[in-house]
Amino acid sequence: MGPALAQTTTNATARADGEALGRQVQAQAGANVESEAAAREVPGFGGTDFPQGTLVDNPDALASEGAIAARNSSAYRVVTDPHRPSYDPTTIDITRAKAIEASPDSYVGAGEGIDGAKGKCQPLPGSGTSSVTYYESCNLGAEVTTSSASCDVALVPTTQTRVVYEYTCDDWPSDGCAPFDQPLGQSQCRIVTHATKQICLQGDPNHCAEPETVTTETLACTTPVTGLPVPAPHTVTEVVTTRDETACAALTADGTCTLEAETCIDSDPQTRVIDGVSITQSCWKWSRDYSCGSIEQANDCAALKAKAGCSFDHEECLDDPRVGDCQVKDEVYRCTADAGTQSGAASLCGSDLYCLNGECSTIEREASAEFRDALVAVHAMGDVRDQFDPADISLFKGEKTGCHRPIFGLVNCCAGKTSGLLTPSAGAAAIAGGPAAIAALATPFLTQFLCSSEEKLLDVKDRMGLCHYVGTYCSQKVFFVCTTKRKSYCCFPSKLSRILQEQGRAQLGKGWGSAKHPDCSGFSATEFQRLDLSKMDFSEVYAEFTEAAKLPDEVAASAAIQDRIRQYYQLHGGTPPPSP
């Protein structure tokens, strides 16, 4: 059998195998489509039982139902608003498109050979190095420093001797204790003992028909009680205890000191004999721990002033409320960081394809500075689709968030871009991975400082370029001096939406609210229509957009296809076609 016949036989076999495979796949696909479960595989399919199904048998109701839905739809009102801007399509210049249509080879080249020979090429305009802007702050003014102090308080027992008159009274058969009510109220007398006993009014003690409880009290009075016989005076010795707080007097009087704890340091023995008199106390001596604060002047701005790429922007007073001169100031510096350099040089050649996220089209050979603007427009429309909120008809809505940092302290839960920038892919992967992945990617010392999960997420988003700094306010005070500040941010789903918000608000004269109450709302449809995107600077995101654009190596792809064809023929004993 000659080579030609072998090749023909091989080709016929391959064709038959291919047709058999096609019939098998066709039968399987047809069975899948006709199965009852196929409907559930259709995206968005929710079954056949839905309210609008009643309109199938009542088409006349479509008009009325549609009118009701239109009246209740804010989107419908926006579309039908007679005052919304309108555009005349005849004013759109398509001269360039018509010229390309008439002579396409003049613009896209005469083609490209399989041997790699290309037509005329022109270099793509490079974006150079782009930078991002962020804000750092430092503090100067009053600093509250705390110190610990302790002192001891002892229980001092003393004995005293005095003359007393003792009385005894019963409340039966008459209230014999009534004459002592007034002396007791005036502290002339005090009850020494109080006892009760049972007596029998009728019968004997073993078979008492009418028992009665009698109360007997013994009283000690400093002077005789008026109206009663004067008993013989006698002398008594008593123990009186007082706390000696002399050692703690200065700390107690200091308005900046706060008692933190009081601990018993002498409780054994509890019963002690003082001048022959026994006295029992649960504790005889205590130790007091105080936390005291002092106010000094401090300034931690030296490092930030000397930092390359940072310059003073503005100053904020953290006093809330402010009374007189500002006690603590927050100096805000505007800093820039390198966002990375565009990849190596690239050219546009005849028959080149440009692919964006898997969708390819032929590119004009002439290098155009409008290419970047087209990329921004494409991504902006994608964000409009993804970030549209139908609840309030708004676009590019942000999320309020924040972080805290002690004034003049080591703890810093607001590192953000000062720790370096993150690529969109790395940040997005961490956010999708949940709290553990976010904590692993966030600035390392945030975990050491016990910063919250919200602050770690803000750190990642800020380093991705998704957040706008709104302001700083005092969140905690000691002795009326700010000791902890909180930074407020608005974070957005994408860097492009953040840039649109920042530059769009500037065009509209729309502020960001206050540091305590930031305004992260989106643009209304009317506000978005008023924006002039041609006046916005999107250089910060050009590099990220062009990373998604890949120029395919058609020569390498063609060579790989030819190589596979040769391998197929060699495997089946045929003669491969010649190499290109």
HELIX and SHEET records of a PDB file:
HELIX    1   1 PRO A    3  GLU A   34  1                                  32    
HELIX    2   2 GLU A   36  GLU A   41  5                                   6    
HELIX    3   3 PRO A   51  VAL A   56  5                                   6    
HELIX    4   4 ALA A   61  ARG A   71  1                                  11    
HELIX    5   5 SER A   74  VAL A   79  1                                   6    
HELIX    6   6 PRO A   89  THR A   91  5                                   3    
HELIX    7   7 THR A   95  ALA A  102  1                                   8    
HELIX    8   8 ASP A  105  VAL A  108  1                                   4    
HELIX    9   9 ALA A  178  PHE A  180  5                                   3    
HELIX   10  10 ASP A  181  GLY A  185  1                                   5    
HELIX   11  11 THR A  246  CYS A  248  5                                   3    
HELIX   12  12 ALA A  249  ALA A  253  1                                   5    
HELIX   13  13 ALA A  302  ALA A  306  1                                   5    
HELIX   14  14 GLU A  370  GLN A  387  1                                  18    
HELIX   15  15 GLY A  416  SER A  419  5                                   4    
HELIX   16  16 PRO A  424  GLY A  433  1                                  10    
HELIX   17  17 PRO A  435  LEU A  441  1                                   7    
HELIX   18  18 PHE A  445  GLN A  448  1                                   4    
HELIX   19  19 SER A  453  ARG A  463  1                                  11    
HELIX   20  20 LYS A  495  LEU A  508  1                                  14    
HELIX   21  21 ALA A  525  ARG A  530  1                                   6    
HELIX   22  22 LEU A  533  LYS A  535  5                                   3    
HELIX   23  23 SER A  539  GLU A  547  1                                   9    
HELIX   24  24 GLU A  554  LEU A  571  1                                  18    
SHEET    1   A 2 CYS A 121  PRO A 123  0                                        
SHEET    2   A 2 SER A 347  CYS A 349 -1                                        
SHEET    1   B 4 CYS A 189  CYS A 200  0                                        
SHEET    2   B 4 PRO A 211  CYS A 221 -1                                        
SHEET    3   B 4 THR A 129  ASP A 170 -1                                        
SHEET    4   B 4 HIS A 234  ASP A 244 -1                                        
SHEET    1   C 5 CYS A 189  CYS A 200  0                                        
SHEET    2   C 5 PRO A 211  CYS A 221 -1                                        
SHEET    3   C 5 THR A 129  ASP A 170 -1                                        
SHEET    4   C 5 LYS A 285  ASN A 299 -1                                        
SHEET    5   C 5 CYS A 257  ASP A 266 -1                                        
SHEET    1   D 5 CYS A 189  CYS A 200  0                                        
SHEET    2   D 5 PRO A 211  CYS A 221 -1                                        
SHEET    3   D 5 THR A 129  ASP A 170 -1                                        
SHEET    4   D 5 VAL A 328  THR A 341 -1                                        
SHEET    5   D 5 CYS A 310  CYS A 317 -1                                        
SHEET    1   E 2 GLY A 203  ASP A 204  0                                        
SHEET    2   E 2 HIS A 207  CYS A 208 -1                                        
SHEET    1   F 2 THR A 271  ILE A 274  0                                        
SHEET    2   F 2 VAL A 277  THR A 280 -1                                        
SHEET    1   G 3 GLU A 359  THR A 362  0                                        
SHEET    2   G 3 LEU A 353  LEU A 356 -1                                        
SHEET    3   G 3 ALA A 549  LYS A 550 -1                                        
SHEET    1   H 2 SER A 394  LEU A 395  0                                        
SHEET    2   H 2 PHE A 523  SER A 524 -1                                        
SHEET    1   I 3 GLU A 399  PRO A 406  0                                        
SHEET    2   I 3 VAL A 481  CYS A 491 -1                                        
SHEET    3   I 3 CYS A 467  VAL A 478 -1                                        
END                                                                             
